[in-house]
Amino acid sequence: MKATQMLHNLGQSIWLDNITRELLDSGTLKRYIDDLSVTGLTSNPSIFDHAVTHSKAYDAEILRLVARGLSGEALFFELAVQDLTRAADLFGPIHERTASVDGWVSLEVSPLLAYDAKATVAEAESLHKKAGRRNLFIKIPGTKEGAPAIEEAIFSGVPVNVTLLFTRDHYLAAAEAYMRGLERRVAAGLSPDVRSVASLFISRWDKATMDKVPDSDRDKLGVAIGQQVYAAYRDLLDSNRWQRLANCGAREQRLLFASTGTKDPKASDVLYVGALAAPNTVNTMPEETLLAFGEHGRVSGVIPRGGADCEQVLAEFGKVGIDVAKLGVDLQKEGARSFDDSWQDLLNAIEAKSRALK
């Protein structure tokens, strides 16, 4: 049995962190679903930037959309929705079979709206309606400024992938926004069955510290953070507040491990997959990580429910001079800036290709 099938049988969803038109046209995504137990997909501006820049698969459609007068963000969202609705249809049977727990795809709102909650919610609603697929998450950053937009989007009935989470506090703030949105729906007599995932970024922790700690501590911080947040996730699901919501028909905001491609060339290429195996969670993997895990990955157990081991690791990092709390804040800020840069790169790439094709 392949390691990907074992991970799936354990109860963790495997999602692909990639989308290109060639993946769809060639049947590769369908093959990953059939052969590697892939049950969902995530995307981001960097992924689309690379897809548009390094492929001719979008050229004819870009020309057609430019002729219609589209440019910039409007043109991008047309391309993205086309790809993601096709992917959503491939995952549709999984979505139905799992009673909407799995089989999701994700599309990100414009980061240019990061400080405008009202505009973010309006775009989230518009994009979800435009796609016309129940199994589409709208990605909203889990920053302090993003929390009101997350709550409002959930209250409006838009499924949300909360992205850019790095710490336990970030996760708990995202869960708080999700629960407030659901509680408002219950109070308004609406169904609280609006789905969400909370995306915790893993590998960037180790990338930021690998050259600042002894070799014995190298590549341990990301897994420790994942384990710490998983413990908080399980505790929250056991809380009286969540149990009241569940009793009204709410479904949990699943914890999603993101950024699980190994950044350290000295480390295992599947480091974060086997170490973060846990039921009722998601691991979204870059394509090369998915293929590597399918080929030589191992599933040896699940994340321990208690947090004692990870707290020891975090304490060790403190002893060697790493302020983990401050680093988490910095990583989220850097991630937000990176998203802005990637978005601008994407728009520039679309503009350049539009000019070249004309």
N, C-alpha and C positions, 0 to 999 in steps of 0.2 A: 504493500500500500504506500502511495506517495505521501511525503510529509505534509503536503498541502491538504490532502484528504484527511489525514490524521488531525490536523489543526481544525479543519472544518467539523469533524466528528466530535472534537472536544467542546465545540460550541462557539468558537471565535470565527467571525466573518472575515474573509480575505477579500479586500478591495484593491483594485489596481489604481495606483496614483499616476494616471496617464490617460490622455485621450488624443488621438489624431484621426484624421479622416482615413488615412491608410490602414490604421488598425481595424477600422470598420469595414472598409472596402475589400481588404484582403481576407477577411474572415478570421483574423488573428484573435480579436477579442472574443468571438464565439468559441474559438478553440480553447482559450484560457478558461472560459466558463465551463466547458465540457471536460477539459483535461487537468486543470489546476485548481478547481473548486472556487474560482473567482465568483463572488456574488454581489459585487457593487463596484463603484468607480468614483474617484475624485478628480477634480481638475483645479488649476489655478492659472493666473496670467502667464507665469513662466512657461508652463506646459504649452499653452496656446501660442505664445510667442515663438517657441522652438518649432512647433508644428507648422505654423504659417511661413516662417522664415526658411525652413529647410525642406520644404515640400512644394511641389507643383500641384498637389491635389486640390488646393483651394483657388487656384488661379482663375479658372473659368467662372466660379461663383463670385469671386471678388469683382471681376469685370462686370458681371451682370448686376451686382448690387451697386457698383459705382455708377453704372448707366441709369439706375433708378434714383440716383442722387444721394445715396448713403455714403457716409464717411465716419471715421473715428469710432467712438463707442457704439454708435448705432449699427455700423457695419460689423464690428466685432461681435456684438450680441446676436446678430442674425446668424453668423457663422457658428458661434458657440451653441446656440439653441438647436441648430440643425444637427450638429454632431451629438449633442447630449440627448435629444429626443430619440435619435436612432439607438443610442446606447441604452436609454431607459426602456425602449421597446424590447431589446434583447434581454434585459433583466426583469421584464414584466412578469413572466411566469414565476420567477423566484419571489418577486414581491407578493404575488397572489398566494403562492404556496406557503409563505411564512407569515401570512396575515399582516403584511406590510411592515414586518420587523426588518426585513432585508431587501436586497435588490434595488438599492438607491444609487443615484448619480448626483453630483453636486456642481453648482454654478455659483460663482462669486459675484457679489455686487461690486460696483465701482468703488475703489478705495478713495476716490476723490470726494465721496460723500461721508467719509469717516466721522466728521464732526457735526453731521446733520442727521439726527435720528429720524426726523419726519421724512426727509428725502430718501433715506436708506430704506425705510419701511415701504414707501411708495414704490421704489424700484424693485424691492423684493416681491411685492404683490404683482407688479407688472410683469416681471420676468417669469414668475411662476404661472401666471395666467397665459402668457405668450407661449410657453412650452406646452401647456395643456397635458402635463403628465403628473400623476399622483406621486410617483416615486422620484421626484426631483427635490433635493435639498437646495436652499439658497444659503450660501456661505456668508456669514457676518462675523467680523473680528470680535473676539471676546475681550476687548479693551474696556477701560472704564467708560469711554465715550460710546462704545458699542452696546453696553448692557441695556440701555433704554430701548434701543432698536430691536434687540433680541426679544425683549419682553413684548413689545408692541407687535412684532411680526408673529410671534406665537399666538398672542391674543387674536390677531387677525386670521389665524388659521394657516399660516405659511410655515411649512416644515423648515427647520433651520439647522445647518451645520455650523456650530460655533467654532471658529478657527483661531489660530494664534494664541493658544493656551500653553503656558510653560510650567506653571507651578500649581500646587494644591490650592492656594488662594485664588488663582485664576479660574481653576475648575469650579470651585465652590461658588464664585461669583457668577459664572455661567449657569450653574445649576439653579442658583437663586433667581436669576432672570427668567429661566425656563419655568420654574415653579410659580413665580408670580403671574406669568402669562396664563398658565393653566388655571390657577386659582381664580383669576378674573373671568375666565371662560365659564368655570363652574358657577360663579356668582351670577353670571349673565344668562344662565340656563343653556349654555352651549356645551357641546361635547369636548372633553379635555383630551381626546385622542388626536393630538397633533404631535408628530414625531420630531425628534431632534437627536443629534450626536454632539459630543463635546470632544474636539480634536486637540489632543495633547502632543506637542512637538518634542521629540526625543533626542535625535542625533545631534542637534545643535548644542546641547549641553556639553557633549564630549568634544565636539569640534572647538568650542571656546576654551576648554581647559586642558586638552591633551598635552600641550607643550608647557604647562604650568604646574604639573603635579608629578610625583614620582611614578616610574613605570608601573609600580604595583597598584596605583590608583587609576591608571589610564583606562578609559572606556567603561568606567563603572557608574559614572554619575547619571547618565541618561536612564539606565535601567533602574537605578535607585529612585529617581524621580517618578518613573512610571509605576513602580511598586507602591510608592507613597500615595500617589493619586488614586491608584486602584483601591487601596485600603479606605480612602475617604469616600470613594464611589460606593463601595459596599456598605459603609456605615450610613451614608445618606439614604440608600435604598431601604435600610432597616429602620429609618427614623419614623416617628409617629406622623410627622407632616407629610412625608411621601406616602405612607400607607393610607392616609386619608384620601389623597389624590388618586392613588391606585384603586381604592374602593369606589371611586366615582367613574372609573374607566380610563384613567391616564396610563400611559406606558412610559417606561423609564427612558431618560435621555442617555443613550448608551455611550460609554467611554470609548473613544477612538484613538488608537496610537498612530500618530502621523510622523512624518519625517523619519522613517525607519530604514532608510538606506544608510549603510555604514560609511562614515566620512574618513575614518582612519585606515590607511592602506595596510597597516600592520595588524588590523583586527579581522575577525571573521566577517565575511560578506553577508552573513545572516544573523549577526550578533543580536539584533533587537527583535527578531521574530520568535525564536525558541524561548528567549528569556522573558518575553511578555505575553506568553500564551495564557489565556483566561477565558472562561465561558462568558457569554453575553457581552462581549466586547468586539471591537473591530480593529484590524491591523491593515492600514492602507499602505501598499508597498510600491516603490518604483518598479518598473518592468524588470530591470536586471536583478533586483532582490527577489522578486517573485520567481523568476526562472531559476535562480541559484537555490532558493529554498526548495523548489520542486525537485531539483536535481540531487542535492546533498544535505538538505535540512534535517533537523531532528526535533521531535517533540518529546521532552523528557518529563514534563510535569506542568503544573500551573503556578501562577503567581501565588505566593503564600498569602493567606487572608490577613494575617497580622503584619504590622509594619516594623517589627524589631530589627530585622536584618537591614532594611533600607535606611533606617534611622542611624544605624551604626556607620554605614557608608557615608551618609551625609555629615555625620559628626567628624569623620576622618578628613573629609574635604575641608571642613572648618579648621582643623588642626594644621593643615598645610597652606592656609592662607586664602582659601576660596570662600568669599561671602556669598553663599548660595542664594539667599534672599535677594540681595542686590543684583546678582547675576540674572536671576529670573526676570526682574524688572527690565534690566538692560536688554535681555534677549527679546522680550516682547516689543520693546521700542525699536530695536534693530529689525525685527521681523516686519513691523508695520512700515518702516522706511523701505525695506526690501520689496514689499508688496507694491508700494507706490512707484518705486523705480521699475519694477517688472511691468507694471501697468503702462507706464510711459514708454518703455521699450516696445511693448506690444503695439501700442497705438502708432508709434513711429514706424514699426515694421509694416503694419498694414498700410500706412500712408505711402511708404517707400515702394511697396509692392504695387499699390494702386497706380502710382505715377509710372512705374516701369512698364506695367501691363498696358496702360493707355498709350 
